[in-house]
Structures are given as structure tokens and as C-alpha cells.
Amino acid sequence: MKRIPKLTMALMALFVSSAAVAQTQKGNLMVGSDITDFGFTFQKASTRFNFNLNPKLAYFIKDDLAVGAYVNFGLSTSNGAGSDVSYGVGALARYYIHDKNVEKLEFSKRARFFLEANAGFGGQNPASGASTNGVQLGVGPGLSYFITPNVALDALLKYDLIVGGGNSTTSQNLSFGLGFQIFLPTSKAKQIMREEKMMK
């Protein structure tokens, strides 16, 4: 009887240690979103609301490397001061680092460091001050922590640059975002889409 609990524990350890690797294999889908800023500020005559949402969809073309698309929309508004609007759309690439020296820094078998880059079209348009609309480029490091084999919490530090027209030819932004990603085998994603169609 003692062998059964030991076997169970060994299988669980193997399952947990391999979860973060298995989900970044070739053929899997990654879908989710970063939330870089969300909140309310309540103050007399200057109540403020702000949020920034960045949904993503990517496909692993090989182990640890996913390519896909992103959309970004940000809004910051307050009483009597107008609204600041930011937006972006384009392509992204994410690479999960698989290196022995980097793995020493990972505090858990469920954690994976990654690098993310994007290129597309975007803009920063404040209610007052300089605005920029044009080519958007971004790059930054991040960390995924797999709370389940298919769901990871993300932390991403991102530098974004917009070069184009407007009152200013360049706009630079450094942001720290928290979000989540869901990892699905392509066959599982197709099954979910079929079930959704059947429900309509």
C-alpha cells in the first residue's frame, strides 16, 4: 500500500515539472491578455478612470517560439480634462528561453522566462499635448507562472516606441503589465470552436 502514495507523488512531481515545458511545444495555441493599467481615482471634481488592455493570439511554430497578433487599446479619462487614447495592432513573437543558466534563476519548475517583441501600427493621443501615430515597435522580458498546466499568469516589462506623424514624430513608453495566457493544443482549440458552433 505504501507504494501507491509514493507512485502518486512521483507522478505529480513529474506532471508539475513538465507542465511549463509541455505547453510551449510546437502546434499549441496561446491566447490571453495583458492588463497594464486599470483603476479609478476618486477625487472631488477630478474623478479619473484608466485602463489598458492588450489581447493576444499566437501559434507555436516550433518548441518555445510562438508568433501571432496583438491588439492594444488604452483609455484614460477624467472630469473636465478630456480623454487620453492609445491603440495598436500588429504582429508579435514570443520566445520562451530554454537555457541552463537562465533556468537557475527560475524560482519554480512552473515558471518560465520569455522575451516578447511586436511590430505594427499604433498611436498615443492625449487630450492635451503631443500626439504620435505611426509604426509601433516593442520588446521586453517577461515571466510566465503556470498555475495549471494550461493557464499561466504573466508579468511583462515592455519598452514601446512609436515613430510617425502627429505633433511629435516619436513616442516612447515603458510599461509593466500583468495578465494571463491560456495554452491549448490545436486539436483542443478546434474542438472548442466546434462546440461553440453547435451551441448557436
C-alpha positions as a printed Julia matrix, in Angstrom:
200×3 Matrix{Float64}:
   0.0    0.0     0.0
   2.91   2.37    0.63
   3.95   2.06   -3.0
   0.73   3.71   -4.25
   1.21   7.07   -2.44
   4.89   7.14   -3.49
   3.92   6.44   -7.1
   1.24   9.13   -6.95
   3.69  11.68   -5.55
   6.26  10.81   -8.21
   3.7   11.22  -10.99
   2.53  14.54   -9.57
   6.1   15.83   -9.38
   6.71  14.8   -12.97
   3.42  16.42  -14.05
   4.21  19.72  -12.34
   7.81  19.87  -13.55
   6.87  19.18  -17.16
   3.75  21.4   -17.29
   5.56  24.63  -18.13
   7.54  22.93  -20.9
   4.74  20.9   -22.49
   2.5   23.9   -23.11
   5.12  25.74  -25.18
   5.53  22.9   -27.67
   5.1   23.2   -31.43
   1.46  23.17  -32.53
  -0.04  24.72  -29.4
  -2.06  27.95  -29.28
  -1.57  30.79  -26.82
  -4.45  33.16  -26.17
  -4.84  35.75  -23.43
  -4.32  39.37  -22.47
  -2.12  41.76  -20.53
  -3.64  44.46  -18.34
  -1.04  47.19  -17.93
  -3.18  49.72  -16.13
  -6.66  49.56  -14.66
  -8.16  51.69  -11.95
 -10.26  54.53  -10.63
  -9.15  57.66   -8.81
 -11.88  59.31   -6.76
 -11.23  62.94   -6.01
 -13.54  65.94   -5.79
 -14.04  67.45   -9.27
 -11.36  65.19  -10.81
 -12.55  61.59  -10.77
 -10.32  59.57  -13.11
 -10.68  56.21  -14.88
  -7.92  54.43  -16.74
  -7.27  51.03  -18.31
  -5.05  49.42  -20.91
  -5.97  46.07  -22.45
  -3.74  44.02  -24.76
  -5.3   40.76  -26.06
  -3.0   38.33  -27.91
  -3.27  35.2   -30.04
  -0.2   33.21  -31.08
   0.74  29.82  -32.52
   3.88  27.87  -31.61
   5.64  27.33  -34.92
   8.3   25.36  -33.06
   9.05  24.48  -29.44
   9.25  27.62  -27.27
   8.64  30.05  -30.19
   5.18  31.48  -30.88
   4.13  34.04  -33.48
   0.77  35.75  -33.74
  -1.11  39.02  -33.46
  -1.98  41.58  -30.82
  -4.44  44.43  -30.33
  -3.94  47.2   -27.81
  -6.39  49.79  -26.53
  -5.87  52.2   -23.68
  -8.09  54.92  -22.26
  -7.57  57.46  -19.52
 -10.3   59.98  -18.8
 -11.13  62.46  -16.06
 -13.74  65.14  -15.39
 -13.18  68.22  -17.49
  -9.78  67.11  -18.78
 -10.78  65.07  -21.81
  -9.52  61.59  -22.67
  -6.11  60.16  -23.47
  -6.34  57.34  -26.02
  -3.7   54.84  -27.1
  -4.06  51.99  -29.57
  -2.06  49.44  -31.5
  -2.43  46.44  -33.8
   0.19  44.2   -35.34
   2.29  41.04  -35.15
   4.1   39.6   -32.14
   6.66  36.93  -31.38
   7.32  35.28  -28.02
  10.3   33.06  -27.23
  10.44  31.01  -24.04
  14.08  30.84  -23.0
  15.44  27.33  -22.66
  18.92  27.8   -21.23
  20.56  26.15  -18.23
  21.95  29.44  -16.9
  18.52  31.13  -17.15
  16.77  28.13  -15.61
  18.88  28.62  -12.46
  17.11  31.97  -11.98
  13.62  30.45  -12.23
  12.26  30.09   -8.72
   9.88  27.23   -9.62
   9.51  24.41  -12.11
   6.25  26.13  -13.07
   7.98  29.39  -14.04
   9.42  30.22  -17.48
  11.23  33.35  -18.6
  10.45  34.68  -22.06
  11.21  37.52  -24.46
   8.44  39.21  -26.41
   8.64  41.57  -29.38
   5.99  43.26  -31.51
   5.75  45.32  -34.68
   2.68  47.05  -36.04
   0.78  50.33  -36.19
  -0.17  52.35  -33.14
  -0.69  55.75  -31.6
  -0.59  57.86  -28.44
  -3.18  60.65  -28.45
  -3.51  62.62  -25.2
  -6.29  65.14  -24.66
  -3.63  67.85  -24.49
  -0.02  67.8   -25.54
   1.84  65.99  -28.3
   0.34  63.02  -30.16
   2.12  60.4   -32.28
   0.69  57.88  -34.75
   2.76  55.51  -36.86
   4.95  52.42  -36.75
   4.93  50.74  -33.33
   7.84  48.59  -32.13
   8.16  46.92  -28.76
  10.39  44.49  -26.9
  10.76  43.25  -23.36
  11.38  40.38  -20.95
   8.68  38.54  -19.03
   7.89  35.65  -16.73
   5.07  33.11  -17.02
   3.96  31.21  -13.94
   1.8   28.18  -14.74
  -0.92  27.97  -12.1
  -2.37  24.98  -14.02
  -0.92  23.01  -16.95
  -2.89  25.21  -19.38
  -3.11  28.62  -17.66
  -0.23  30.95  -16.86
  -0.02  34.29  -15.1
   2.26  36.72  -16.93
   4.43  39.61  -15.81
   5.9   41.63  -18.68
   8.19  44.66  -18.73
   7.83  46.27  -22.16
   9.53  49.15  -23.98
   7.42  50.57  -26.82
   8.45  53.05  -29.48
   6.12  54.76  -31.97
   7.64  56.59  -34.94
   5.41  58.53  -37.31
   3.35  61.68  -37.66
   1.4   63.96  -35.39
   2.55  66.75  -33.1
   5.59  64.65  -32.23
   7.46  62.23  -34.5
   8.31  59.78  -31.7
   6.67  58.43  -28.58
   8.37  56.17  -26.05
   6.73  54.19  -23.28
   7.96  51.8   -20.61
   5.22  49.72  -19.03
   4.84  46.84  -16.61
   1.89  44.58  -17.32
   0.21  41.68  -15.57
  -2.05  39.27  -17.39
  -2.8   35.68  -18.2
  -2.38  33.27  -21.09
  -4.21  30.05  -21.92
  -2.26  27.34  -23.75
  -4.19  24.82  -25.85
  -3.23  22.09  -28.29
  -4.56  22.95  -31.76
  -6.9   19.93  -31.68
  -8.4   21.12  -28.38
  -8.92  24.63  -29.76
 -10.72  23.22  -32.81
 -12.93  21.12  -30.54
 -13.93  24.19  -28.52
 -14.79  26.07  -31.72
 -16.95  23.16  -32.93
 -18.79  23.06  -29.59
 -19.41  26.81  -29.76
 -20.91  26.46  -33.26
 -23.17  23.63  -32.1
 -24.49  25.76  -29.23
 -25.61  28.57  -31.58
